[in-house]
């Protein structure tokens, strides 16, 4: 069962590496500038590349400036953590993040996240770091769903790269199992819905996945009939588990705003209901997709749902709380949210 806490620190006083990663988590969660976040993650990687026995020697010699990837702010976190106290910057961020992003009982019922991205496509962190954050957040499972090949701007994965990612997921899972971490990393994809409703990956690869999130990323201003037929074609594909961010809208954020796509929502949601495809409640603040009126329609029509973060960084995995609040406000019961189900039940549903 998911934890209701959002504190990513397994201990009150973390190691220097964990302190740097936790600072990055809180910055990502607060939607801080990505360059600031990357500075702390680069510093953590720089420390990992060193032998821990060298950390104290560098600190005593004031030699941190010689290590690439470290700056004044990150060195301050390292040196304070080495003294056995919580770094001042981390303490401030912990205090600022002490309150949840939203108050909702559903967050404690949701067991995992079925939509996130890593450095394999356009995410900012590797599989292992996303998985470690999922562990701390209390997830039972996390689906890695990087983009499919057509989305070249996001470095989408062709069949060969997807197979290579599966090998990395297996290795990360082995490491987590050895550490006693109770999380399952699911092999997934956010697959493009092509113009004719086909999915942008081979049949063989789709059949080997645990979770398939099908989303429209191109020609978002197509006419109503074309978009409806395109989406229904993808929903009818037996490999599709979740219909991702169905309108494609953007309501705020650095990328600006974008209107919702035009499609016959009743037809699309009825297809989801008949074919057993969950409608995604995309938790990203800039998406809030579906809009409230479509979310209410899907609920009335008896659709299943998946509350996902579409996270591109570890700190964004906590955005799930925002999606849970929207689902709760729409009156959606937990039993119709597929990622509130136990893992075996979810996998049975996805492999139907």
C-alpha positions in Angstrom: 0.0 0.0 0.0 1.3 3.5 -0.9 2.7 5.6 1.9 1.0 8.9 2.6 4.3 10.6 3.4 6.3 12.5 0.8 9.6 12.7 2.6 12.2 11.0 0.4 14.8 10.8 3.2 15.1 7.2 4.5 17.1 8.7 7.5 16.8 12.0 9.2 20.6 12.7 8.6 21.4 11.5 5.2 24.8 10.7 3.6 26.2 13.5 1.4 25.0 11.6 -1.7 21.6 11.1 -0.3 21.5 14.7 0.8 22.3 16.0 -2.6 19.6 13.7 -4.2 17.1 14.8 -1.6 17.7 18.5 -2.3 17.1 17.7 -6.0 13.9 15.8 -5.1 12.4 18.8 -3.2 13.4 21.2 -6.0 11.8 19.1 -8.6 8.7 18.7 -6.5 8.4 22.5 -6.2 9.0 22.8 -10.0 12.3 24.7 -9.6 14.5 25.6 -12.5 15.8 22.4 -14.1 19.4 23.8 -14.2 19.5 24.1 -10.4 18.1 20.6 -10.0 20.7 19.1 -12.4 23.5 20.8 -10.4 22.7 18.7 -7.3 22.2 15.5 -9.3 25.5 16.0 -11.1 27.2 16.6 -7.7 25.7 13.4 -6.4 27.0 11.5 -9.4 30.4 13.1 -8.9 30.5 11.8 -5.3 29.4 8.3 -6.3 32.4 8.2 -8.7 34.7 8.7 -5.8 35.7 6.3 -3.0 33.9 7.4 0.2 37.2 7.1 2.0 38.4 10.1 -0.1 35.5 12.4 1.0 36.9 13.3 4.4 40.4 13.8 2.9 39.0 16.2 0.3 37.0 18.0 2.9 40.0 18.4 5.3 42.2 19.6 2.4 39.4 22.0 1.1 39.9 20.2 -2.2 36.3 20.0 -3.5 36.9 22.7 -6.1 39.1 20.3 -8.0 36.2 17.9 -8.5 34.3 18.5 -11.7 30.5 18.9 -11.2 30.8 20.5 -7.8 30.0 24.2 -7.0 29.6 26.3 -3.9 26.0 25.4 -3.1 26.6 21.6 -3.6 29.8 21.7 -1.6 28.0 23.3 1.3 25.5 20.4 1.4 28.4 17.9 1.2 30.5 19.4 4.0 27.5 19.9 6.3 26.4 16.3 5.8 29.9 15.0 6.5 29.7 16.6 10.0 26.7 14.4 10.8 24.0 17.1 10.7 21.2 17.9 8.2 22.5 20.5 5.7 20.9 23.9 6.1 19.6 23.9 2.5 18.1 20.5 2.9 16.5 21.4 6.2 14.8 24.5 4.6 13.5 22.4 1.8 12.2 19.7 4.1 10.3 22.3 6.1 8.9 23.9 3.0 7.8 20.5 1.7 6.4 19.2 4.9 2.8 19.7 3.8 1.4 17.4 1.0 0.7 19.0 -2.4 -3.0 18.2 -1.8 -5.1 16.7 0.9 -6.6 13.4 -0.3 -7.3 10.0 1.2 -6.9 8.4 -2.3 -3.1 8.9 -2.2 -2.8 6.3 0.5 -4.8 3.8 -1.6 -2.9 4.1 -4.8 -0.1 1.5 -5.0 2.0 2.6 -8.0 2.5 4.8 -11.0 2.1 3.6 -14.6 3.6 6.5 -16.5 7.1 7.9 -16.0 10.2 8.7 -18.1 13.9 8.2 -17.7 17.2 9.2 -19.5 16.4 6.6 -22.0 14.1 9.1 -23.7 13.4 12.7 -22.4 13.6 12.1 -18.6 16.2 13.6 -16.4 17.2 10.6 -14.3 18.1 6.9 -14.9 15.9 3.9 -14.1 17.6 3.2 -10.8 17.0 6.7 -9.4 13.4 6.7 -10.4 12.9 3.3 -8.8 14.7 4.3 -5.6 12.4 7.3 -5.2 9.4 5.1 -5.8 10.5 2.9 -3.0 10.7 5.9 -0.6 7.3 7.1 -1.7 5.9 3.8 -0.8 5.0 2.5 -4.2 4.5 -1.2 -4.8 5.2 -0.8 -8.5 6.5 1.7 -11.0 6.1 1.4 -14.8 9.0 2.8 -16.9 7.2 4.2 -20.0 9.7 6.0 -22.2 8.7 7.2 -25.6 8.4 5.2 -28.8 10.6 5.7 -31.9 8.5 8.1 -33.9 8.9 10.8 -31.2 12.5 11.5 -32.2 12.5 14.9 -30.4 12.2 12.9 -27.2 14.7 10.2 -28.2 12.1 7.6 -28.6 13.1 3.9 -28.3 13.2 1.6 -31.3 13.0 -2.2 -30.7 16.8 -2.6 -30.1 17.0 0.2 -27.5 13.8 -1.0 -25.8 15.4 -4.5 -25.4 18.5 -2.8 -23.9 16.3 -0.9 -21.5 14.6 -4.2 -20.4 18.1 -5.5 -19.6 18.8 -2.5 -17.4 15.4 -2.8 -15.7 16.2 -6.4 -14.9 19.6 -5.4 -13.4 18.0 -2.6 -11.3 15.3 -5.0 -10.1 18.0 -7.5 -9.0 19.8 -4.8 -7.0 16.6 -3.7 -5.4 15.6 -7.3 -4.5 19.0 -7.8 -2.9 18.5 -4.7 -0.8 15.1 -5.9 0.3 13.2 -3.1 -1.5 9.6 -4.1 -2.0 8.9 -2.6 -5.4 8.4 -4.1 -8.8 9.7 -2.2 -11.8 7.3 -2.8 -14.7 8.4 -2.7 -18.3 6.3 -0.3 -20.2 6.2 2.3 -23.0 4.3 5.5 -23.8 3.6 4.6 -27.4 2.6 7.1 -30.0 -0.8 6.7 -31.5 -0.2 7.0 -35.3 -2.5 8.8 -37.7 -4.3 5.6 -38.6 -4.7 4.6 -34.9 -1.9 2.0 -35.0 0.7 1.9 -32.2 4.3 3.0 -32.9 6.1 -0.2 -31.9 6.4 -3.7 -33.3 3.8 -6.4 -32.3 6.6 -8.5 -30.8 7.8 -5.7 -28.5 4.3 -4.6 -27.4 3.6 -8.2 -26.5 6.6 -8.3 -24.2 5.6 -5.3 -22.1 3.7 -5.2 -18.8 2.1 -1.8 -19.4 1.3 0.2 -22.6 0.3 3.8 -22.3 -1.0 5.0 -25.7 -0.9 8.8 -26.3 -1.3 11.3 -29.2 1.7 13.6 -29.6 1.3 14.8 -33.1 -1.3 16.5 -35.3 -3.2 17.5 -32.2 -5.3 20.0 -34.2 -6.8 17.3 -36.5 -10.5 17.5 -37.1 -12.9 15.9 -34.7 -13.8 12.8 -36.7 -10.2 12.0 -37.6 -9.0 12.4 -34.0 -11.9 10.2 -32.7 -11.2 7.4 -35.2 -7.5 7.6 -34.4 -8.0 7.3 -30.7 -10.6 4.5 -30.9 -8.2 2.5 -33.2 -5.5 2.7 -30.5 -8.0 1.8 -27.7 -9.1 -1.2 -29.6 -5.6 -2.6 -29.8 -5.4 -5.4 -27.3 -2.0 -4.3 -26.1 -3.2 -0.9 -24.9 -3.5 -0.6 -21.1 -4.0 3.2 -20.6 -5.1 6.1 -22.8 -2.6 8.8 -21.9 -3.3 12.5 -21.5 -6.3 12.3 -23.8 -6.7 15.9 -24.8 -3.0 16.8 -25.1 -3.7 20.2 -23.6 -1.3 22.4 -21.7 -2.7 24.9 -19.2 0.5 26.5 -17.8 4.2 26.1 -17.6 7.4 26.8 -19.5 6.1 25.3 -22.7 3.2 27.7 -22.8 -0.4 26.8 -23.2 -2.1 24.6 -25.8 -5.8 24.0 -26.3 -7.4 20.6 -25.9 -7.8 18.4 -29.0 -11.2 18.0 -30.5 -12.7 14.5 -30.4 -16.0 12.8 -29.6 -15.4 12.1 -25.9 -18.5 9.9 -25.5 -17.3 7.7 -28.3 -13.7 7.5 -27.1 -14.7 6.8 -23.4 -17.2 4.2 -24.5 -14.4 2.5 -26.4 -12.3 2.6 -23.3 -15.1 1.1 -21.3 -15.8 -1.7 -23.8 -12.2 -2.6 -24.5 -11.1 -2.3 -20.8 -8.6 0.6 -21.3 -8.1 2.9 -18.4 -8.4 6.7 -18.9 -5.3 8.4 -17.5 -5.7 11.2 -15.0 -2.4 12.9 -15.8 -1.2 14.5 -12.6 1.3 17.0 -14.1 0.2 20.5 -13.1 0.7 21.8 -16.6 -1.6 19.2 -18.1 -4.5 18.4 -15.6 -5.8 16.1 -18.3 -8.6 15.2 -18.8 -10.3 18.6 -18.0 -12.9 18.5 -15.2 -15.9 18.1 -17.5 -14.4 15.2 -19.4 -13.2 13.6 -16.2 -16.8 13.8 -14.9 -18.1 12.3 -18.2 -15.7 9.4 -18.1 -16.8 8.7 -14.5 -20.5 8.7 -15.4 -19.8 6.4 -18.3 -18.2 3.8 -16.0 -14.6 4.0 -17.2 -11.6 2.7 -15.4 -8.8 5.2 -14.6 -5.1 5.3 -13.9 -3.7 8.2 -11.8 -0.2 8.8 -13.2 2.4 11.4 -12.9 4.1 11.4 -16.4 7.1 12.2 -14.3 10.3 13.2 -16.0 12.3 13.4 -12.8 12.2 11.7 -9.4 10.7 14.7 -7.5 7.8 14.8 -10.0 6.7 11.3 -8.8 5.0 13.1 -5.9 2.7 14.9 -8.4 0.5 11.9 -8.0 -1.1 13.5 -5.0 -2.5 16.2 -7.3 -4.1 13.6 -9.6 -5.6 11.8 -6.6 -7.2 15.1 -5.4 -8.8 15.5 -8.8 -10.1 12.0 -8.9 -11.5 12.3 -5.4 -13.2 15.6 -6.3 -14.8 13.8 -9.3 -16.2 11.1 -7.0 -14.2 8.3 -8.6 -14.1 5.2 -6.3 -10.7 3.6 -5.6 -11.9 0.2 -7.1 -12.1 1.9 -10.5 -8.5 3.1 -10.3 -6.3 0.3 -11.7 -3.1 1.5 -10.0 -4.9 1.1 -6.7 -5.1 -2.6 -7.4 -2.6 -5.2 -6.1 0.2 -6.0 -8.6 -1.1 -9.4 -9.6 -4.5 -8.0 -10.3 -3.1 -5.2 -12.3 -0.9 -7.5 -14.4 -3.8 -9.8 -15.1 -5.8 -6.8 -16.3 -2.9 -5.5 -18.5 -2.3 -8.9 -20.1 -5.9 -9.6 -20.9 
